[in-house]
C-alpha cells in the first residue's frame, strides 16, 4: 500500500517528467525498467526506492529534496543551479562557472 507521502512523490515525479518533456518510456529506460512496470509507479501501485529517486533526480534535473517536498533556504532557481552544477563532471567547466559567478556584478 502506498502512503500519502509516497503519493505526493509520485505526483512530483509525473510533474517533473512532463516539465522535462520526457515520455514514460524514456524515464523507464533511465531506471532500468520496462515501460509497463514504470507505469505502475506513476499510477501509485509501487513506491519509488531511494536509488530510483536518485536516478530520477539526475534524469529529470530536479534535486531529490524537491521530490520529497523538503523545503530548503534556496530559491527554486538556486536549487536548480546547484543541482545542475553538481551534475557537471568536468572540473574545468565547474571552475569556469564558479569564476563567472564570482566575477559577476553584485548589487550593493
Backbone as JSON, one array per atom type, in Angstrom:
{
  "sequence": "XXXXXXXXXXXXXXXXXXXXXXXXXXXXXXXXXXXXXXXXXXXXXXXXXXXXXXXXXXXXXXXXXXXXXXXXXXXXXXXXXXXXXXXXXXXXXXXXXXXXXXXXXXXX",
  "N": [[0.84, -1.18, 0.0], [0.59, 2.19, -0.86], [1.73, 5.09, 0.72], [0.58, 8.37, 1.88], [2.67, 10.22, 1.64], [4.29, 8.93, -0.24], [2.54, 9.01, -2.37], [2.51, 11.75, -2.9], [5.14, 12.08, -3.74], [5.06, 10.59, -6.09], [3.3, 12.18, -7.62], [4.9, 14.44, -7.94], [7.0, 13.36, -9.41], [5.72, 12.73, -11.82], [4.99, 15.32, -12.62], [7.55, 16.48, -12.92], [8.58, 14.86, -14.95], [6.85, 15.51, -17.05], [7.38, 18.28, -17.27], [10.0, 18.11, -18.12], [9.61, 17.17, -20.6], [9.64, 14.5, -21.27], [8.86, 11.12, -22.21], [7.1, 8.35, -20.72], [8.46, 5.98, -21.35], [11.1, 6.82, -21.79], [11.9, 7.62, -19.24], [11.5, 5.25, -17.88], [13.48, 3.67, -19.11], [15.77, 4.98, -18.15], [15.63, 4.25, -15.51], [15.98, 1.6, -15.7], [13.8, -0.03, -16.12], [10.96, -1.77, -17.49], [8.6, -0.18, -19.64], [5.9, -0.66, -18.95], [6.12, -1.58, -16.31], [7.17, 0.72, -15.1], [4.98, 2.36, -15.41], [3.28, 1.4, -13.43], [4.44, 2.52, -11.18], [3.96, 5.25, -11.62], [1.23, 5.23, -11.47], [0.86, 4.79, -8.86], [0.92, 2.27, -7.74], [3.24, 1.09, -6.93], [5.93, 2.08, -4.77], [8.54, 4.47, -5.15], [11.99, 3.67, -4.84], [14.84, 4.68, -2.83], [17.16, 4.61, -4.4], [16.01, 4.75, -6.93], [14.89, 7.31, -6.79], [17.21, 8.84, -6.72], [18.22, 8.33, -9.29], [16.08, 9.39, -10.77], [16.31, 12.03, -10.03], [18.65, 12.84, -11.37], [17.9, 12.26, -14.01], [15.58, 13.8, -14.45], [16.37, 16.27, -13.76], [16.01, 17.5, -11.22], [16.39, 18.29, -7.79], [16.68, 15.77, -5.23], [15.44, 16.53, -2.89], [13.34, 18.06, -3.81], [11.54, 16.22, -4.89], [10.83, 14.96, -2.55], [9.53, 16.93, -1.26], [10.78, 18.59, 0.5], [11.54, 21.55, 2.03], [13.95, 24.04, 1.44], [16.44, 26.55, 2.21], [17.01, 27.68, -0.14], [16.08, 29.46, -3.11], [13.95, 28.37, -5.8], [15.27, 28.51, -8.3], [17.92, 28.71, -7.45], [18.31, 26.21, -6.27], [18.02, 24.59, -8.52], [20.21, 25.46, -10.0], [22.36, 24.69, -8.36], [21.95, 21.92, -8.36], [22.34, 21.37, -11.09], [25.01, 22.21, -11.36], [26.34, 20.36, -9.7], [26.0, 18.1, -11.23], [27.77, 18.32, -13.28], [30.56, 16.88, -14.74], [33.05, 17.63, -15.58], [35.78, 19.18, -14.29], [36.99, 21.53, -15.15], [34.97, 22.98, -16.39], [33.3, 23.37, -14.21], [34.98, 25.03, -12.66], [35.16, 27.25, -14.35], [32.47, 28.13, -14.39], [32.16, 28.78, -11.67], [34.04, 30.83, -11.39], [32.89, 32.7, -13.14], [30.54, 33.31, -11.75], [31.62, 34.45, -9.44], [32.84, 36.71, -10.53], [30.75, 38.16, -11.55], [28.72, 41.12, -11.74], [27.75, 42.64, -8.67], [24.92, 43.45, -6.62], [24.88, 46.3, -4.65]],
  "CA": [[0.0, 0.0, 0.0], [1.36, 3.42, -1.0], [1.35, 6.09, 1.72], [0.29, 9.72, 1.39], [3.95, 10.81, 1.24], [4.67, 8.28, -1.5], [1.63, 9.53, -3.39], [2.99, 13.09, -3.24], [6.37, 11.89, -4.52], [4.63, 10.16, -7.42], [2.77, 13.36, -8.32], [6.04, 15.3, -8.31], [7.73, 12.67, -10.48], [4.95, 12.93, -13.06], [5.13, 16.73, -12.98], [8.92, 16.7, -13.39], [8.71, 14.19, -16.25], [6.13, 16.32, -18.04], [8.13, 19.53, -17.46], [11.2, 17.77, -18.88], [9.2, 16.77, -21.94], [10.0, 13.1, -21.49], [7.81, 10.11, -22.19], [7.3, 7.31, -19.69], [9.46, 5.02, -21.84], [12.42, 7.38, -21.59], [12.19, 7.57, -17.81], [11.61, 3.83, -17.55], [14.8, 3.24, -19.56], [16.76, 5.55, -17.23], [15.53, 3.5, -14.26], [16.21, 0.18, -15.96], [12.51, -0.71, -16.01], [10.08, -1.82, -18.65], [7.64, 0.92, -19.59], [4.7, -1.1, -18.23], [6.45, -1.59, -14.88], [7.27, 2.11, -14.67], [3.61, 2.86, -15.33], [2.75, 1.04, -12.12], [4.95, 3.52, -10.24], [3.24, 6.51, -11.83], [-0.17, 5.06, -11.05], [0.85, 4.66, -7.41], [0.84, 0.88, -7.27], [4.53, 0.82, -6.28], [6.63, 3.27, -4.27], [9.9, 4.61, -5.64], [13.05, 3.43, -3.86], [15.82, 5.77, -2.73], [18.01, 4.53, -5.58], [15.24, 5.26, -8.07], [14.78, 8.77, -6.65], [18.49, 9.42, -7.12], [18.25, 8.28, -10.76], [15.09, 10.35, -11.25], [16.87, 13.36, -9.81], [19.57, 13.12, -12.48], [17.18, 12.18, -15.28], [14.57, 14.85, -14.56], [17.04, 17.52, -13.4], [15.42, 18.06, -10.01], [17.03, 17.73, -6.59], [15.88, 14.78, -4.5], [14.61, 17.24, -1.9], [12.13, 18.54, -4.49], [10.61, 15.09, -4.95], [10.38, 14.66, -1.19], [8.77, 18.06, -0.73], [11.55, 19.2, 1.58], [11.84, 22.96, 1.77], [15.3, 24.48, 1.8], [16.59, 28.0, 2.22], [17.29, 28.11, -1.5], [15.0, 29.72, -4.07], [13.89, 27.24, -6.74], [16.33, 28.63, -9.32], [19.2, 28.41, -6.8], [18.37, 24.76, -6.13], [18.25, 24.02, -9.85], [21.59, 25.79, -10.37], [23.22, 23.83, -7.57], [21.79, 20.56, -8.86], [23.0, 21.3, -12.4], [26.45, 22.32, -11.11], [26.82, 19.09, -9.16], [25.92, 17.08, -12.27], [28.87, 18.52, -14.23], [31.69, 16.0, -14.4], [34.3, 18.26, -16.0], [36.22, 20.16, -13.29], [37.31, 22.81, -15.8], [33.71, 23.69, -16.58], [32.89, 23.81, -12.87], [35.82, 26.17, -12.28], [34.75, 28.37, -15.2], [31.19, 28.63, -13.88], [32.39, 29.38, -10.37], [34.7, 32.12, -11.63], [31.9, 33.61, -13.72], [29.65, 33.74, -10.66], [32.39, 35.34, -8.57], [33.15, 37.94, -11.26], [29.53, 38.83, -11.97], [28.42, 42.33, -10.97], [26.92, 42.41, -7.46], [24.11, 44.57, -6.12], [25.43, 46.79, -3.37]],
  "C": [[0.88, 1.25, 0.0], [0.82, 4.45, -0.01], [1.07, 7.44, 1.07], [1.57, 10.4, 0.9], [4.39, 10.23, -0.1], [3.81, 8.76, -2.65], [2.06, 10.93, -3.84], [4.26, 13.01, -4.08], [6.01, 11.51, -5.95], [4.1, 11.33, -8.23], [3.89, 14.29, -8.78], [6.86, 14.66, -9.43], [7.02, 12.89, -11.81], [5.11, 14.37, -13.54], [6.51, 17.01, -13.57], [9.13, 16.06, -14.76], [8.05, 15.02, -17.34], [6.86, 17.63, -18.32], [9.39, 19.29, -18.29], [10.88, 17.37, -20.32], [9.56, 15.34, -22.28], [8.79, 12.19, -21.45], [8.12, 9.1, -21.09], [8.4, 6.35, -20.09], [10.86, 5.54, -21.57], [12.83, 7.33, -20.12], [12.35, 6.12, -17.36], [13.0, 3.3, -17.93], [15.89, 3.73, -18.6], [16.78, 4.79, -15.9], [15.8, 2.01, -14.44], [14.95, -0.65, -15.83], [11.85, -0.81, -17.37], [9.06, -0.69, -18.51], [6.39, 0.55, -18.78], [4.95, -1.11, -16.71], [6.54, -0.16, -14.34], [5.88, 2.73, -14.52], [2.96, 2.54, -14.0], [3.21, 2.04, -11.05], [4.17, 4.83, -10.38], [1.77, 6.41, -11.44], [-0.29, 4.81, -9.54], [0.73, 3.25, -6.88], [2.12, 0.48, -6.54], [5.11, 2.15, -5.82], [8.05, 3.29, -4.83], [10.89, 4.34, -4.5], [13.98, 4.64, -3.81], [16.71, 5.78, -3.97], [17.29, 5.08, -6.81], [15.09, 6.78, -7.99], [16.08, 9.46, -7.04], [18.62, 9.43, -8.64], [17.26, 9.28, -11.36], [15.6, 11.77, -11.11], [17.79, 13.76, -10.96], [18.82, 13.19, -13.82], [16.26, 13.37, -15.5], [15.09, 16.22, -14.11], [16.33, 18.25, -12.25], [16.17, 17.49, -8.82], [16.1, 16.74, -5.89], [14.96, 15.46, -3.5], [13.31, 17.73, -2.53], [11.09, 17.43, -4.56], [10.02, 14.77, -3.59], [9.56, 15.79, -0.58], [9.47, 18.75, 0.42], [11.9, 20.63, 1.19], [13.26, 23.27, 2.24], [15.31, 25.99, 1.85], [16.83, 28.56, 0.83], [16.0, 28.46, -2.24], [15.04, 28.58, -5.08], [15.0, 27.32, -7.78], [17.71, 28.36, -8.72], [19.38, 26.9, -6.64], [18.67, 24.09, -7.46], [19.69, 24.26, -10.3], [22.57, 24.88, -9.64], [23.16, 22.39, -8.07], [22.5, 20.4, -10.2], [24.51, 21.36, -12.25], [27.02, 20.99, -10.63], [26.83, 17.97, -10.21], [27.05, 17.2, -13.3], [30.06, 17.67, -13.81], [33.04, 16.63, -14.74], [34.68, 19.37, -15.02], [36.56, 21.52, -13.9], [36.05, 23.64, -16.01], [33.19, 24.2, -15.24], [33.67, 25.05, -12.44], [35.43, 27.41, -13.07], [33.44, 28.98, -14.69], [31.35, 29.33, -12.54], [33.06, 30.75, -10.51], [33.75, 33.13, -12.23], [30.97, 34.15, -12.63], [30.38, 34.72, -9.74], [32.63, 36.71, -9.21], [31.91, 38.73, -11.69], [29.28, 40.07, -11.12], [27.47, 42.01, -9.8], [26.11, 43.67, -7.16], [24.7, 45.02, -4.8], [24.52, 47.78, -2.75]]
}
